[in-house]
């Protein structure tokens, strides 16, 4: 696959993964207001409903709603940021955009996912984590495809490790020397 095609296809897959994150954030946002459960895939916390917590102390559910809205905002903002990095930076062959576009969601997932496996509450993993896993898989495939394109030399550029040997530039891939 040609460099430009890898970059374009990889960036498009990364944007698709980011779009799935964004849609999840929008659902998360509206569910905070319109749901009988706590969040997507979490109907009760070990049998306790939001209505029961609200009856005990309304501030608890107000605080949980506040946190859910903040999380939805950060998921949406991250999705917009990495989608923009992929579409405008990675597609243009910018290494810094690819590196940042990979580090940001990895950091977010590394912080958020481990707590889901500590058994502190029950959830429907398909609806709660399924969309995030789907978006992540698509995003990672896109990042790998883009990496293949980024790793290919741009025509007319000098390899940074190129050396002159007998008056010839070794490692040069064609075009006028820079």
Z-matrix of the N, CA and C atoms (Angstrom, degrees):
N
C 1 1.448
C 2 1.530 1 107.86
N 3 1.322 2 117.06 1 136.04
C 4 1.456 3 122.08 2 -178.94
C 5 1.526 4 110.60 3 -68.10
N 6 1.329 5 115.09 4 155.26
C 7 1.462 6 121.39 5 -179.09
C 8 1.525 7 112.36 6 -52.53
N 9 1.332 8 116.77 7 -51.21
C 10 1.462 9 120.56 8 -176.67
C 11 1.522 10 111.36 9 -64.19
N 12 1.325 11 116.65 10 -38.55
C 13 1.460 12 120.43 11 179.28
C 14 1.531 13 110.80 12 -66.59
N 15 1.331 14 117.44 13 -41.32
C 16 1.469 15 121.04 14 177.12
C 17 1.519 16 110.78 15 -62.77
N 18 1.321 17 116.13 16 -43.94
C 19 1.462 18 119.58 17 179.64
C 20 1.526 19 111.11 18 -64.06
N 21 1.323 20 116.30 19 -44.20
C 22 1.466 21 120.74 20 -178.81
C 23 1.534 22 110.72 21 -65.50
N 24 1.340 23 117.27 22 -48.17
C 25 1.462 24 120.89 23 -179.06
C 26 1.531 25 111.77 24 -66.67
N 27 1.327 26 115.90 25 -42.73
C 28 1.459 27 119.74 26 178.53
C 29 1.517 28 111.87 27 -62.74
N 30 1.323 29 116.36 28 -45.08
C 31 1.464 30 120.19 29 178.87
C 32 1.524 31 110.81 30 -63.18
N 33 1.328 32 117.52 31 -39.65
C 34 1.467 33 120.69 32 179.67
C 35 1.530 34 110.86 33 -63.83
N 36 1.334 35 117.58 34 -40.94
C 37 1.468 36 120.40 35 176.98
C 38 1.528 37 111.19 36 -66.69
N 39 1.318 38 116.76 37 -38.92
C 40 1.457 39 120.12 38 177.09
C 41 1.532 40 110.27 39 -62.12
N 42 1.327 41 116.80 40 -42.16
C 43 1.468 42 120.94 41 178.27
C 44 1.534 43 110.09 42 -64.46
N 45 1.330 44 117.57 43 -40.53
C 46 1.463 45 120.55 44 177.82
C 47 1.532 46 110.46 45 -60.99
N 48 1.327 47 117.19 46 -45.01
C 49 1.464 48 120.65 47 176.59
C 50 1.521 49 111.13 48 -60.28
N 51 1.330 50 117.00 49 -42.58
C 52 1.463 51 121.27 50 178.58
C 53 1.530 52 110.96 51 -64.92
N 54 1.325 53 116.83 52 -36.12
C 55 1.463 54 120.73 53 177.75
C 56 1.532 55 110.66 54 -63.91
N 57 1.320 56 117.23 55 -38.55
C 58 1.469 57 120.39 56 176.42
C 59 1.529 58 109.58 57 -63.75
N 60 1.328 59 118.15 58 -41.65
C 61 1.471 60 121.07 59 175.64
C 62 1.526 61 110.04 60 -59.29
N 63 1.339 62 116.38 61 -43.03
C 64 1.468 63 120.76 62 -177.94
C 65 1.529 64 110.74 63 -63.90
N 66 1.324 65 117.02 64 -45.89
C 67 1.476 66 120.38 65 179.42
C 68 1.533 67 109.70 66 -61.54
N 69 1.321 68 117.24 67 -41.31
C 70 1.466 69 120.99 68 177.02
C 71 1.531 70 109.84 69 -59.10
N 72 1.327 71 117.42 70 -42.44
C 73 1.463 72 121.17 71 179.53
C 74 1.529 73 111.29 72 -63.37
N 75 1.323 74 117.16 73 -40.25
C 76 1.469 75 120.55 74 178.97
C 77 1.526 76 110.21 75 -64.62
N 78 1.333 77 117.18 76 -44.35
C 79 1.468 78 120.87 77 177.27
C 80 1.523 79 109.48 78 -61.82
N 81 1.304 80 116.96 79 -44.71
C 82 1.465 81 123.17 80 178.78
C 83 1.531 82 109.82 81 -57.18
N 84 1.337 83 116.56 82 -44.13
C 85 1.466 84 122.41 83 -179.48
C 86 1.528 85 110.92 84 -61.04
N 87 1.320 86 116.78 85 -53.95
C 88 1.460 87 119.61 86 -176.33
C 89 1.524 88 112.50 87 -69.78
N 90 1.314 89 116.57 88 -30.89
C 91 1.457 90 119.78 89 178.25
C 92 1.532 91 110.79 90 -65.94
N 93 1.308 92 117.87 91 -27.87
C 94 1.466 93 121.13 92 178.52
C 95 1.531 94 110.81 93 -61.13
N 96 1.323 95 117.32 94 -29.61
C 97 1.464 96 121.17 95 -178.96
C 98 1.525 97 113.73 96 -96.98
N 99 1.326 98 117.18 97 -33.43
C 100 1.455 99 120.75 98 -164.84
C 101 1.516 100 114.31 99 -113.34
N 102 1.300 101 118.99 100 19.60
C 103 1.453 102 119.21 101 -171.14
C 104 1.511 103 111.58 102 -120.44
N 105 1.322 104 113.85 103 156.72
C 106 1.451 105 119.61 104 172.47
C 107 1.519 106 111.52 105 -89.09
N 108 1.332 107 116.83 106 -9.67
C 109 1.456 108 120.96 107 -179.26
C 110 1.524 109 111.01 108 -102.89
N 111 1.307 110 114.45 109 -172.46
C 112 1.452 111 119.85 110 -179.14
C 113 1.524 112 111.89 111 -85.38
N 114 1.318 113 115.69 112 -48.03
C 115 1.464 114 120.38 113 177.42
C 116 1.514 115 107.52 114 -158.88
N 117 1.307 116 117.24 115 -176.76
C 118 1.457 117 121.53 116 -177.84
C 119 1.529 118 109.29 117 -57.41
N 120 1.335 119 116.60 118 119.16
C 121 1.458 120 121.26 119 177.23
C 122 1.515 121 115.13 120 81.46
N 123 1.331 122 118.35 121 3.28
C 124 1.468 123 121.43 122 178.92
C 125 1.525 124 107.70 123 -126.32
N 126 1.338 125 115.79 124 96.29
C 127 1.468 126 120.63 125 -176.76
C 128 1.527 127 112.00 126 -84.11
N 129 1.326 128 116.58 127 -37.52
C 130 1.470 129 121.27 128 179.27
C 131 1.526 130 108.48 129 -137.83
N 132 1.296 131 115.40 130 162.66
C 133 1.464 132 121.45 131 171.51
C 134 1.522 133 106.81 132 -108.15
N 135 1.320 134 115.39 133 97.90
C 136 1.467 135 122.68 134 -177.87
C 137 1.532 136 111.36 135 51.87
N 138 1.352 137 115.34 136 43.42
C 139 1.460 138 121.52 137 176.05
C 140 1.515 139 115.06 138 92.80
N 141 1.310 140 118.64 139 -9.87
C 142 1.463 141 122.08 140 -179.48
C 143 1.531 142 108.46 141 -92.67
N 144 1.336 143 115.96 142 127.55
C 145 1.464 144 120.87 143 -178.98
C 146 1.524 145 110.45 144 -89.53
N 147 1.329 146 116.82 145 162.25
C 148 1.472 147 119.75 146 174.58
C 149 1.535 148 111.67 147 -59.25
N 150 1.329 149 117.06 148 -35.60
C 151 1.463 150 120.04 149 179.78
C 152 1.532 151 111.04 150 -65.12
N 153 1.333 152 117.01 151 -38.25
C 154 1.460 153 120.00 152 178.06
C 155 1.530 154 110.78 153 -66.61
N 156 1.330 155 116.93 154 -42.06
C 157 1.469 156 119.61 155 177.20
C 158 1.525 157 111.30 156 -64.76
N 159 1.328 158 115.67 157 -39.88
C 160 1.461 159 120.12 158 179.56
C 161 1.534 160 110.35 159 -63.84
N 162 1.338 161 116.87 160 -36.69
C 163 1.463 162 120.68 161 177.15
C 164 1.517 163 111.88 162 -67.30
N 165 1.311 164 116.45 163 -33.96
C 166 1.463 165 121.37 164 179.26
C 167 1.524 166 111.06 165 -70.89
N 168 1.351 167 114.62 166 -48.11
C 169 1.472 168 119.94 167 179.52
C 170 1.529 169 107.70 168 -160.78
N 171 1.334 170 117.89 169 108.07
C 172 1.475 171 120.83 170 -177.32
C 173 1.534 172 113.68 171 -58.80
N 174 1.305 173 117.09 172 -23.86
C 175 1.465 174 119.80 173 179.94
C 176 1.528 175 111.34 174 -66.20
N 177 1.324 176 117.28 175 -29.59
C 178 1.469 177 120.49 176 -179.20
C 179 1.522 178 109.80 177 -63.01
N 180 1.327 179 117.40 178 -51.31
C 181 1.466 180 119.82 179 -179.25
C 182 1.529 181 110.97 180 -68.13
N 183 1.321 182 117.65 181 -34.08
C 184 1.468 183 120.12 182 175.09
C 185 1.518 184 110.73 183 -61.12
N 186 1.318 185 115.82 184 -41.52
C 187 1.460 186 120.11 185 179.82
C 188 1.524 187 111.16 186 -69.01
N 189 1.337 188 117.41 187 -42.71
C 190 1.461 189 120.78 188 178.97
C 191 1.528 190 109.78 189 -62.59
N 192 1.336 191 117.74 190 -42.74
C 193 1.469 192 121.12 191 177.40
C 194 1.527 193 110.18 192 -60.35
N 195 1.318 194 116.37 193 -43.21
C 196 1.472 195 121.50 194 177.81
C 197 1.536 196 110.55 195 -57.88
N 198 1.319 197 116.86 196 -45.29
C 199 1.468 198 120.26 197 179.23
C 200 1.524 199 111.43 198 -65.06
N 201 1.326 200 117.02 199 -41.02
C 202 1.459 201 120.25 200 179.30
C 203 1.526 202 111.49 201 -63.96
N 204 1.313 203 117.07 202 -39.03
C 205 1.464 204 119.31 203 177.44
C 206 1.522 205 110.75 204 -66.16
N 207 1.318 206 116.98 205 -39.93
C 208 1.465 207 120.35 206 178.26
C 209 1.536 208 110.72 207 -64.58
N 210 1.325 209 116.69 208 -42.66
C 211 1.466 210 120.48 209 178.64
C 212 1.524 211 109.96 210 -63.11
N 213 1.339 212 116.97 211 -44.67
C 214 1.471 213 120.59 212 178.30
C 215 1.525 214 110.30 213 -58.42
N 216 1.319 215 116.74 214 -42.16
C 217 1.464 216 120.51 215 178.54
C 218 1.519 217 112.24 216 -63.08
N 219 1.314 218 117.29 217 -42.92
C 220 1.464 219 119.95 218 179.82
C 221 1.526 220 112.25 219 -69.93
N 222 1.328 221 117.58 220 -36.48
C 223 1.467 222 119.46 221 176.17
C 224 1.522 223 109.56 222 -64.50
N 225 1.347 224 116.82 223 -45.22
C 226 1.469 225 120.51 224 180.00
C 227 1.526 226 110.82 225 -63.87
N 228 1.324 227 117.44 226 -43.71
C 229 1.468 228 120.75 227 -179.78
C 230 1.524 229 111.03 228 -63.63
N 231 1.315 230 117.04 229 -40.85
C 232 1.469 231 120.89 230 177.47
C 233 1.520 232 110.47 231 -63.63
N 234 1.334 233 116.31 232 -42.23
C 235 1.470 234 120.32 233 179.52
C 236 1.527 235 110.95 234 -62.24
N 237 1.317 236 117.07 235 -44.17
C 238 1.467 237 120.47 236 178.88
C 239 1.532 238 110.32 237 -64.01
N 240 1.330 239 116.55 238 -43.04
C 241 1.466 240 120.56 239 -178.41
C 242 1.525 241 112.01 240 -64.01
N 243 1.341 242 116.95 241 -49.47
C 244 1.465 243 118.11 242 -177.47
C 245 1.528 244 111.27 243 -72.55
N 246 1.319 245 117.20 244 -30.68
C 247 1.461 246 119.76 245 174.29
C 248 1.515 247 111.22 246 -63.36
N 249 1.336 248 116.53 247 -43.43
C 250 1.468 249 121.11 248 176.94
C 251 1.517 250 112.20 249 -65.54
N 252 1.320 251 117.08 250 -42.27
C 253 1.466 252 120.31 251 177.00
C 254 1.522 253 111.04 252 -59.47
N 255 1.336 254 115.52 253 -42.77
C 256 1.469 255 119.41 254 -179.17
C 257 1.523 256 110.98 255 -66.78
N 258 1.331 257 116.39 256 -49.39
C 259 1.461 258 119.51 257 -172.57
C 260 1.532 259 112.41 258 -70.15
N 261 1.318 260 116.78 259 -41.88
C 262 1.465 261 119.23 260 -175.71
C 263 1.526 262 113.50 261 -96.15
N 264 1.321 263 118.13 262 -29.01
C 265 1.460 264 120.46 263 -177.32
C 266 1.512 265 113.72 264 -99.01
N 267 1.341 266 116.57 265 -56.37
C 268 1.464 267 120.52 266 -177.96
C 269 1.526 268 109.96 267 -62.66
N 270 1.322 269 116.80 268 -44.25
C 271 1.470 270 120.48 269 -179.36
C 272 1.525 271 111.25 270 -60.60
N 273 1.342 272 116.69 271 -27.52
C 274 1.466 273 121.58 272 177.89
C 275 1.523 274 112.67 273 -87.01
N 276 1.338 275 117.29 274 -1.77
C 277 1.461 276 121.01 275 177.28
C 278 1.520 277 114.20 276 85.13
N 279 1.324 278 118.00 277 24.95
C 280 1.467 279 121.40 278 -178.88
C 281 1.527 280 110.63 279 -90.94
N 282 1.326 281 114.22 280 115.37
C 283 1.465 282 119.44 281 -179.13
C 284 1.518 283 112.35 282 -59.24
N 285 1.332 284 118.13 283 -42.51
C 286 1.465 285 120.59 284 -177.24
C 287 1.523 286 110.77 285 -60.66
N 288 1.334 287 117.91 286 -34.69
C 289 1.464 288 121.18 287 178.82
C 290 1.529 289 110.13 288 -68.47
N 291 1.331 290 116.67 289 -40.87
C 292 1.460 291 119.97 290 178.65
C 293 1.525 292 110.70 291 -65.11
N 294 1.326 293 116.75 292 -46.83
C 295 1.473 294 121.04 293 -178.88
C 296 1.532 295 110.25 294 -60.80
N 297 1.326 296 117.24 295 -47.36
C 298 1.462 297 120.82 296 179.03
C 299 1.518 298 110.76 297 -65.41
N 300 1.338 299 116.63 298 -40.91
C 301 1.456 300 121.53 299 179.84
C 302 1.516 301 113.76 300 -66.74
N 303 1.314 302 118.03 301 -18.32
C 304 1.465 303 121.66 302 175.64
C 305 1.530 304 109.82 303 -93.38
N 306 1.317 305 117.81 304 -42.68
C 307 1.467 306 120.99 305 -177.04
C 308 1.532 307 111.65 306 -63.25
N 309 1.321 308 117.74 307 -43.25
C 310 1.470 309 120.94 308 -173.61
C 311 1.534 310 112.50 309 -59.73
N 312 1.341 311 119.87 310 -55.49
C 313 1.471 312 116.95 311 179.93
C 314 1.529 313 113.26 312 -69.24
N 315 1.330 314 118.15 313 -30.90
C 316 1.466 315 119.88 314 176.83
C 317 1.524 316 109.92 315 -61.55
N 318 1.326 317 117.02 316 -43.43
C 319 1.459 318 120.75 317 178.53
C 320 1.526 319 110.97 318 -62.45
N 321 1.334 320 116.58 319 -46.11
C 322 1.462 321 119.97 320 179.01
C 323 1.518 322 112.63 321 -60.30
N 324 1.323 323 116.63 322 -44.93
C 325 1.465 324 120.34 323 -179.58
C 326 1.524 325 111.41 324 -70.19
N 327 1.322 326 117.73 325 -36.12
C 328 1.465 327 121.06 326 179.55
C 329 1.533 328 111.19 327 -63.97
N 330 1.325 329 116.72 328 -31.47
C 331 1.464 330 120.43 329 177.82
C 332 1.528 331 110.50 330 -80.70
N 333 1.344 332 117.38 331 -42.75
C 334 1.462 333 121.15 332 -170.61
C 335 1.528 334 114.88 333 -81.89
N 336 1.313 335 118.89 334 -37.34
C 337 1.463 336 119.70 335 -170.32
C 338 1.531 337 116.58 336 -74.41
N 339 1.319 338 120.79 337 -38.61
C 340 1.473 339 118.74 338 -174.97
C 341 1.523 340 114.50 339 -56.57
N 342 1.325 341 118.57 340 -36.02
C 343 1.465 342 120.06 341 -179.03
C 344 1.525 343 112.55 342 -64.11
N 345 1.319 344 117.14 343 -21.76
C 346 1.463 345 120.08 344 179.52
C 347 1.527 346 111.99 345 -70.78
N 348 1.301 347 117.81 346 -15.78
C 349 1.466 348 120.98 347 -175.70
C 350 1.523 349 112.70 348 -110.49
N 351 1.330 350 117.23 349 17.22
C 352 1.459 351 120.76 350 179.73
C 353 1.524 352 112.44 351 -96.10
N 354 1.344 353 117.15 352 -2.41
C 355 1.458 354 120.84 353 174.99
C 356 1.511 355 115.50 354 72.74
N 357 1.305 356 118.53 355 21.66
C 358 1.466 357 120.54 356 -177.54
C 359 1.525 358 113.17 357 -82.37
N 360 1.332 359 117.17 358 -17.39
C 361 1.461 360 121.07 359 175.42
C 362 1.517 361 108.44 360 -155.47
N 363 1.322 362 115.73 361 159.59
C 364 1.460 363 121.66 362 -179.44
C 365 1.520 364 109.48 363 -95.98
N 366 1.315 365 115.72 364 145.06
C 367 1.457 366 120.95 365 177.09
C 368 1.515 367 109.60 366 -153.50
N 369 1.326 368 114.40 367 158.17
C 370 1.454 369 121.46 368 174.48
C 371 1.519 370 106.18 369 -85.16
N 372 1.330 371 116.70 370 104.55
C 373 1.467 372 119.21 371 -171.83
C 374 1.520 373 112.28 372 -64.95
N 375 1.349 374 118.13 373 -28.59
C 376 1.462 375 119.95 374 -178.39
C 377 1.529 376 110.29 375 -64.41
N 378 1.322 377 117.33 376 -47.88
C 379 1.464 378 118.75 377 -179.13
C 380 1.526 379 112.14 378 -82.81
N 381 1.315 380 117.44 379 -28.99
C 382 1.469 381 119.87 380 -176.92
C 383 1.529 382 112.11 381 -80.05
N 384 1.326 383 117.11 382 -48.78
C 385 1.463 384 120.58 383 -177.16
C 386 1.519 385 113.89 384 -109.99
N 387 1.318 386 117.55 385 -17.86
C 388 1.464 387 121.06 386 -177.73
C 389 1.517 388 114.21 387 -52.37
N 390 1.342 389 118.76 388 -50.51
C 391 1.476 390 118.66 389 179.59
C 392 1.537 391 112.78 390 -61.01
N 393 1.318 392 116.46 391 -37.18
C 394 1.466 393 119.61 392 179.62
C 395 1.526 394 110.01 393 -67.65
N 396 1.339 395 117.41 394 -42.63
C 397 1.462 396 120.01 395 177.14
C 398 1.529 397 111.20 396 -63.12
N 399 1.328 398 117.18 397 -42.57
C 400 1.463 399 120.71 398 178.40
C 401 1.530 400 110.51 399 -60.69
N 402 1.327 401 116.35 400 -49.44
C 403 1.467 402 119.99 401 178.38
C 404 1.520 403 111.90 402 -60.52
N 405 1.332 404 116.30 403 -39.10
C 406 1.465 405 120.81 404 -179.74
C 407 1.522 406 111.21 405 -65.82
N 408 1.324 407 117.02 406 -44.29
C 409 1.472 408 119.94 407 179.82
C 410 1.523 409 110.34 408 -60.97
N 411 1.327 410 116.93 409 -46.51
C 412 1.476 411 120.85 410 179.29
C 413 1.523 412 110.06 411 -62.82
N 414 1.319 413 117.04 412 -43.09
C 415 1.465 414 121.96 413 -179.45
C 416 1.531 415 110.76 414 -62.74
N 417 1.326 416 116.99 415 -43.91
C 418 1.474 417 121.42 416 -179.20
C 419 1.527 418 110.62 417 -65.35
N 420 1.328 419 117.32 418 -42.67
C 421 1.466 420 119.89 419 177.47
C 422 1.535 421 109.09 420 -60.08
N 423 1.329 422 116.55 421 -43.63
C 424 1.462 423 120.09 422 177.29
C 425 1.519 424 112.37 423 -61.53
N 426 1.327 425 116.85 424 -41.58
C 427 1.467 426 120.43 425 179.79
C 428 1.530 427 110.57 426 -64.24
N 429 1.322 428 117.37 427 -37.98
C 430 1.469 429 120.68 428 178.72
C 431 1.533 430 110.53 429 -68.55
N 432 1.331 431 116.78 430 -44.07
C 433 1.473 432 120.12 431 177.89
C 434 1.527 433 109.75 432 -60.96
N 435 1.325 434 116.96 433 -43.66
C 436 1.464 435 120.41 434 178.40
C 437 1.528 436 110.97 435 -64.80
N 438 1.325 437 117.49 436 -37.97
C 439 1.463 438 121.51 437 178.46
C 440 1.525 439 110.87 438 -60.64
N 441 1.324 440 116.65 439 -38.79
C 442 1.466 441 120.31 440 176.73
C 443 1.526 442 109.19 441 -59.80
N 444 1.328 443 116.63 442 -44.86
C 445 1.460 444 120.11 443 177.95
C 446 1.516 445 112.75 444 -65.60
N 447 1.316 446 116.85 445 -41.92
C 448 1.467 447 120.44 446 179.32
C 449 1.524 448 111.50 447 -64.18
N 450 1.319 449 116.61 448 -31.75
C 451 1.462 450 120.79 449 -177.87
C 452 1.524 451 113.08 450 -75.98
N 453 1.318 452 117.07 451 -15.24
C 454 1.459 453 120.58 452 178.63
C 455 1.523 454 108.92 453 -84.17
N 456 1.309 455 116.49 454 140.24
C 457 1.466 456 121.30 455 -178.40
C 458 1.522 457 110.17 456 -68.51
N 459 1.319 458 115.67 457 142.69
C 460 1.454 459 121.67 458 173.92
C 461 1.513 460 108.10 459 -79.68
N 462 1.342 461 118.56 460 131.79
C 463 1.466 462 119.82 461 178.60
C 464 1.527 463 111.02 462 -55.72
N 465 1.329 464 115.12 463 134.13
C 466 1.464 465 119.99 464 177.75
C 467 1.514 466 114.19 465 86.18
N 468 1.321 467 117.40 466 13.17
C 469 1.463 468 119.24 467 179.42
C 470 1.514 469 109.94 468 -111.71
N 471 1.303 470 114.17 469 158.74
C 472 1.451 471 120.86 470 178.52
C 473 1.516 472 108.07 471 -99.08
N 474 1.325 473 114.59 472 131.07
C 475 1.449 474 120.00 473 174.34
C 476 1.531 475 106.73 474 -63.94
N 477 1.332 476 118.85 475 132.37
C 478 1.471 477 119.56 476 -179.02
C 479 1.522 478 113.38 477 -58.83
N 480 1.336 479 117.42 478 -20.24
C 481 1.457 480 120.76 479 178.92
C 482 1.537 481 112.15 480 -96.14
N 483 1.339 482 115.89 481 7.40
C 484 1.468 483 119.35 482 -178.62
C 485 1.526 484 110.05 483 -66.78
N 486 1.329 485 116.13 484 144.78
C 487 1.465 486 121.97 485 178.67
C 488 1.511 487 109.34 486 -131.34
N 489 1.293 488 114.62 487 155.28
C 490 1.462 489 119.27 488 174.54
C 491 1.520 490 108.36 489 -84.53
N 492 1.321 491 114.34 490 132.63
C 493 1.451 492 119.92 491 178.00
C 494 1.526 493 106.39 492 -136.97
N 495 1.303 494 116.72 493 116.16
C 496 1.471 495 122.39 494 -179.01
C 497 1.530 496 111.93 495 53.87
N 498 1.345 497 116.30 496 41.99
C 499 1.462 498 120.34 497 177.37
C 500 1.510 499 114.32 498 80.81
N 501 1.318 500 118.47 499 -4.48
C 502 1.465 501 121.89 500 179.47
C 503 1.527 502 109.03 501 -106.94
N 504 1.317 503 114.96 502 144.09
C 505 1.463 504 120.15 503 177.95
C 506 1.524 505 107.97 504 -87.91
N 507 1.330 506 116.79 505 112.99
C 508 1.449 507 122.29 506 179.72
C 509 1.530 508 107.69 507 -89.58
N 510 1.333 509 116.69 508 128.12
C 511 1.457 510 121.06 509 -177.99
C 512 1.505 511 111.26 510 101.82
N 513 1.341 512 117.74 511 3.51
C 514 1.450 513 122.20 512 -178.93
C 515 1.518 514 108.94 513 -87.21
N 516 1.349 515 117.77 514 137.54
C 517 1.462 516 119.61 515 -174.26
C 518 1.527 517 113.48 516 -105.35
N 519 1.298 518 119.21 517 21.64
C 520 1.478 519 120.80 518 174.40
C 521 1.510 520 112.72 519 108.75
N 522 1.322 521 115.82 520 173.14
C 523 1.470 522 121.67 521 -179.91
C 524 1.499 523 111.12 522 78.79
N 525 1.305 524 115.58 523 -177.21
C 526 1.472 525 120.43 524 -179.23
C 527 1.519 526 109.65 525 -74.88
N 528 1.337 527 117.44 526 137.77
C 529 1.469 528 119.28 527 179.16
C 530 1.522 529 111.57 528 -63.12
N 531 1.299 530 115.91 529 145.37
C 532 1.474 531 120.48 530 180.00
C 533 1.513 532 110.53 531 -81.99
